[in-house]
C-alpha cells in the first residue's frame, strides 16, 4: 500500500459496528490507544474488514477535528 498521506496509523480492528448506511470501525493502535472511523458499509464489504484484521487509519490533516471535554457543571453551558 503506497499513499501520499503521511499520517498512517497501523492497528488491529477491534470492532466493526454496522448501521443501515455506514459502519464504525475501531482500531487498537497499541499502548491503550484506539481510533474510530465512520465509513460506508460498501467499504466494509470491499475491504472485507473484520475484527482481528490488521488495518491502517489514514488521516488527512484537512479533515481532522479536535475537541475537548466539557468540564463545567453549569447547565447553561453550551459545550455539552
SVG drawing of the C-alpha trace seen along z (x, -y; Angstrom):
<svg xmlns="http://www.w3.org/2000/svg" viewBox="-30 -29 34 41">
<polyline fill="none" stroke="black" stroke-width="0.4" points="0.0,0.0 1.5,-3.3 -0.2,-6.5 0.8,-10.1 -0.8,-10.7 1.8,-10.9 -0.4,-10.2 -0.9,-6.4 -1.6,-4.5 -1.3,-0.7 -3.6,1.2 -5.8,4.2 -9.6,4.0 -11.4,4.3 -14.9,3.8 -17.0,3.2 -20.4,1.9 -22.6,1.7 -25.6,-0.6 -28.0,-1.0 -25.7,-3.0 -22.4,-3.4 -20.2,-1.5 -18.0,-2.4 -14.6,-0.7 -12.4,-0.9 -8.7,-0.1 -6.4,0.8 -3.2,-1.1 -1.4,0.4 -0.4,-1.0 -4.1,-1.6 -4.7,-3.9 -7.7,-3.4 -9.1,-5.3 -12.5,-5.0 -13.7,-6.0 -17.2,-6.1 -17.0,-4.6 -19.6,-3.3 -21.0,0.2 -19.9,0.7 -16.3,0.1 -16.6,2.7 -17.5,5.3 -15.0,4.0 -12.1,4.3 -13.6,7.4 -13.0,5.8 -13.5,7.9 -12.4,7.9 -8.8,9.1 -7.6,7.9 -4.7,5.5 -5.7,2.2 -4.5,-1.4 -6.1,-4.6 -5.1,-7.2 -5.6,-10.8 -5.8,-13.7 -5.0,-16.9 -7.7,-18.8 -10.3,-16.5 -9.2,-16.2 -11.4,-17.8 -10.0,-18.4 -12.3,-18.6 -12.0,-18.9 -14.3,-17.5 -16.6,-19.9 -15.5,-20.4 -18.1,-22.8 -21.1,-22.0 -23.2,-24.8 -26.4,-23.6 -26.5,-26.8 -23.1,-26.0 -23.3,-25.4 -20.3,-23.0 -22.3,-19.9"/>
</svg>
